[in-house]
Amino acid sequence: MVLSVKRGWVGFIGQSMMASIALAGVISIQLDRLKQPSISLETPRQAEQQERLRLNFLSRMPTFGFDNLMADWTFLNFIQYYGDIPAREATGFSLGSQYFDLITRHDPRFVESYIFLSGTVSHQLGEPELALELMKRGTDVLSPQVHPRAFSVWRWKAMDQILLLGDLPGAARSFEMTANWAAQSEEYKQFAPNFRQTAAFLRTNPDIGWVRFQAWSSVYEDAGAAGDQRTRDRAKRELLKLGAIERQNEKGETVFIAPEKLQQPKPRQ
């Protein structure tokens, strides 16, 4: 009897494993087919339309529980889309919001994707409100216990609130959450005091020009670390508009110095 029960469980587990493998195979085949264009794509606009149709299909396609796989695959396709500079110069980034709707719907805990979400939807598409809405999917389910860098989603949210919405009170709240979550991460807790100081500073209603200089400087550094040259170029343009002075440091790296009119700002009462 015991042997029979054991065999029953072994059979059940084996069948479950086989079902999972089969489902993964079905999804893999479907995704491989989706990668193949059904028409000869002669122009970037044709490719854009084909990709829009594919994303619409993916939004309706069942994942059979493999949501993380779908999010990862969609993100890899987005990287190809984003990096096709000639095509993006011709058509822009109109599909950016569709990519990140799919990614955050299937895997809102995918922390690494949010830096691209902020950069594309907010800066390239000019839709910061939508970017904040999609990032909320992450802040609603993430925590320092789920991912050690979960705090960074709050930080990117704060940056959009400063740069594109001018919402200093909202940015202060987001930086406070950034500090709280960073403090709970053993790997990043040393950064928590800086985030908390930023939140406190924003609550003094400081000069927005100085705040924007600091924020765009952070965007420039983050984009460099992520290898995102397009966003880095955008940050550089914004810094120069603010009157920043471009210099080379001792390592040969480009740095920006705030102009005199933006230095040592006095908080507004």
HELIX and SHEET records of a PDB file:
HELIX    1   1 VAL A    2  LYS A   35  1                                  34    
HELIX    2   2 PRO A   44  ARG A   60  1                                  17    
HELIX    3   3 ASP A   67  GLY A   83  1                                  17    
HELIX    4   4 ILE A   85  THR A   91  1                                   7    
HELIX    5   5 GLY A   96  HIS A  106  1                                  11    
HELIX    6   6 VAL A  111  SER A  113  5                                   3    
HELIX    7   7 TYR A  114  LEU A  117  1                                   4    
HELIX    8   8 SER A  118  GLN A  124  3                                   7    
HELIX    9   9 PRO A  128  VAL A  141  1                                  14    
HELIX   10  10 PHE A  151  LEU A  163  1                                  13    
HELIX   11  11 LEU A  168  ALA A  183  1                                  16    
HELIX   12  12 LYS A  189  PHE A  191  5                                   3    
HELIX   13  13 ALA A  192  LEU A  202  1                                  11    
HELIX   14  14 ILE A  208  ALA A  226  1                                  19    
HELIX   15  15 GLN A  229  LYS A  241  1                                  13    
HELIX   16  16 GLU A  260  LEU A  262  5                                   3    
SHEET    1   A 2 ILE A 245  GLN A 248  0                                        
SHEET    2   A 2 THR A 254  ILE A 257 -1                                        
END                                                                             
